[in-house]
Amino acid sequence: MASAAADVIPGPRAEGPPLRRTAAFFDLDKTIIARSSSFVFSRSFYQGGLINRRAVLRSAYAHFLYLVGGADHDQMERMRQYLSSLVTSWDVQTVKDIVAETLHTIVDPIVYDEAVTLIEEHHLTGRDVVIVSSSGSEVVEPIGDLLGADHVVATRMVVDAGRFTGEIEDYVYGPAKAEAIRRLAEAQGYDLSRCFAYSDSSTDLAMLEAVGHPYAVNPDRTLRRIAAERGWPVLVFSKPVALRQRVALPDAGPVLAVAAIGASAAGVVWYAARRRGQRSTV
């Protein structure tokens, strides 16, 4: 696997403007986790009384098609419309409670080991980690906490009286992902020319083009072709592993000792807790 341990920010310089901060932007589905975050909770939502059995089966079928062939723009738009109608009138707190109760059981075992290692490497170099996903913030934010992400950029639904209206306030998909990370970069002082981005889908092309170091991860056919044409590195993540089963990275020395502890399963959770107060949602 290609290492992201380059581009470490050096100490103060005698001349010239100060170096700006950097970040690593990660798509979520099929990049950090092996499945679609929009559908992995469908059974839990069924058990919690939010959806019926037919909706579970339809979600499972759509998820199967997504895993086999990815999703183009038209398919993603149909998914958006379907999910929007599905969640109309859902109680927001119930959704959050279900996600919190089942997060470790559902998401923990399907996180790519290679992705978590890469996240750790970026943190060890002092780089922020940002998860950027078209899935709803109620699902993505807890996953971001689990992985110790510094920021989460996710789709936000309109809420009225504690329930989803079915309308979408901010759909973080396609070019909107690039726009969102540009806003975040301006707010956080990131130098996008020195930032990294990772995605599996050609629908995230704008996000990959927005940074100086784009990577294709488990790319779909179109993104694989584009990566080959442009000389972008291609990474293959294939080892989903429960965070509790991961082994810590080698000791990085006294200065990075605390961060290195975060490489273990317990450390990842501890590190996320430390950052929870600092992480912002865009």
N, C-alpha and C positions, 0 to 999 in steps of 0.2 A: 504494500500500500504506500502511496506517495505520502511523504511527511510534510506537515505544514509548519515545521519548526524553524523556517527561515523568516527573514524580515523582522528580527527582534529590534525593538526600539532602543537605540544606544543612549548613552549618558548625554549631559549637556554639551553643546558645542560652543566654540569660541565665537563663531560668526554665523550669520544667516538666521532665518526665522526658525522657531522651535518646530520640531516634528509633531504632526497631529496624531491623534489616536487612531487605532485600527480596530477592525471587527471582522468576524467570520459569520456570514449569513447562511443559514441552513434551511432548505426546504424540509418538511417533516415526513410526508408519506413516501415510502420506498427510498428515502434518503437516510433518515435517522431510524425510523421504524419500518418493519417489513410489510406492513399492511396499511390500509387506509384508515386514518384516525376518524373520519366521518362515519364509518360503518362498524368499527370494532366494538362500539358500545351498544349496538342494536339489540343484542340479547338482554343486556342489562336494562335497557330502556323498556323492553317488553316485560321483563320480570317486575319492573317498577310501575307498570300499568300505563306507560306513556304511548306505546304503539301496540298494534295487534299482530297476530301471527303472520298475516299476509304481508305486512310491512317488513317484518323480519326476513321473510323469504325473498322479497324483492330486493332488500338491501344486500342480502348475501349474494344474490345473482349479479347485481351491479358491481359488487366488490370483486367477484370472480372475474368478470370481464375486465375490470380495471387492472387486476394483477396480471392477467394473461397478456393484454395488449396495450396497457396504459390508457390514457384518455386524451382525446384531442379537444379542440376548443368547443365544438358542438356537443360532445358528450359531457364535458364539464358544465356547460350551460344547462343541459338537461338535468344533471345531478343537482345543480344549484336550485333550479325551479322545484325539483322533487323535494329536496330537503327543506326548502323554504315553506312549502305547503305542509310538509310533514310536521314541522315543529310549531306551527301556528297554534296558539293558546296554551302551549306547554308552560308549566310553572318553572321559572328560571331557577329558583332555589332547589327544587326537586332534581333538576338536571345536574346542578352543581354537587348535590349530595350523592347522587348515584355515581358520578364520575369519581368523586373523592373516595367512596367506599370500594370501588372496583379497580381503581387505577393500577395498583401494584399487581393485581391478579391478571389484568388484561394487557396492560402496556409493558410492564417490566419484562416479561419473557420475549417480547418481539422487538426489542431494541437491538440494533446492529452493534455488535462489539466494536467493529472498526469505526463506526461513527462516534461512539463514546470515547474511544481512544483519541480520535481526532479533536473532539471537543476539549479533552484534557490537555492536549498539546497546545491548542490555541490559548487556553487559560494560563498555561505555564509560561507562555511568552508574553503575558500581559495583555492579550487581545480579548475584547469582549466577544461573547457568543450570542447571536440573535437567531431565534427561530421565526421563520416567515412562512405562514400557512394560510391556505384558503379555507381551512376548517374553522369552525366557530371558536371564539375565544374561551368559551366555557369549557371546551375540551383541551385546547392547546395550552392555555395558561398552566393548568396543573402538570402537564407533561413537561413544560418548560421549567417549572419548579423542581420536578423530579430530576432533571438533567443538569440543573444549576445554570440555566440560561440567564444572561443578564437582562435581556429584553425579549418580548414576544410581540410579533406583529401578526394579527389574525383577523378573520372576518368578524364583524360585529353586527348582531341583529338588533332591531328596534324592540324595546321593551316598554310595555305600558301596564301599570298596576301589577308589576311583578311577573308578567307573562309575555312571551314572544308574540308579536303581532303578525309575523310572517314576512314583514318587510325587512330589507337589508340596509343597514346604515352605511357600512363600508365593506365592500366585497374585495378582499385582498387576493386578486387573481390576475394572472397575465401581466400586462404593463403596470397594473396597479401595485404589484409587488415592488417594481423598480421605483415607482413614485414614493412608496412608503419608506423604503430604505434611504432614499435621498433626503426625505424629511427628517428621518431619524439621524442620519449622518450630519445634517446641518445642526440639529439640536445637541448632539453629543460630541461634535467636533471630529468626526471620523474623516480620514483621507481615503475616499473610495478608490483612488488609484492604487492604494496599498492594501486594500481589503480583499477578502476571500469570499467566494460564494459557491454553494454546492446544491445541485438539483439533479433529479432523474428525468425531468420532463422538458420537452421543447416548448411547452407553454410558459416556462420560466426563462425563456431566452432573454427577455429584457432585463431581468434581475441579474443574470450572468454577465450580460454586456455592461452592466453598470459598475462593475468592479474591475480591479486590475488583475485579479487572480481567479478566474472562473474554473470550476471543476465539474465535469459530468459524472454523476454517480449512478450506476445501474441504469444507463440512459436508454430511453426509448429509441426507436429506429431513426427518427428525424434528428434527435439531439446527438446521437452517435455520429451521424453523417456530418453535422455541423461542427462537432468537436474535432473530427478528423480533418476537415477543411481548414479550420482555424488553428490547429495545433494545441487545442485545450487538452489537459490531462484527463484521462478516463479512469475512474476508480470503480472497483467491483466490491460491494459489500455483500457478504453471503452468510454471516454467522450471527443470527439472532441469539442473544444470550441474556439470561436474567442478570440484572445488575448485582444481585447478591452473590453471584457466582464468579464475578470478575476478580482478577488478580491485580494488585496495585502495580503501577509503573515503577521502574527502578528509581532509587533515591536520587533526587535532583540537587542535593546539597542543602546546607542549612538555610539559605535564603528562600528556597522554594519548598522547604520541607512540609509546610502546612498545605500547600497546593498539591504536593505529591500524595499526601494522605488522601486527598479527594479522589484519587484514582481508584480506590477500593470501593466496594459497594456501599459500605457504611459511610465512607468519606464523601461519596457523591451526594447522598442525602444530607449530610452535615453541611457540605459546601452550599447546597441549594438553600438550606435554611438560613445560612449566613447572608446569602445574596437576596433573599426574598424581599427584604426591606428596601433593597436598592433597585430591584428590577422594575421597570416601568412597562406598561402596556400601551402600544401605539394604536 
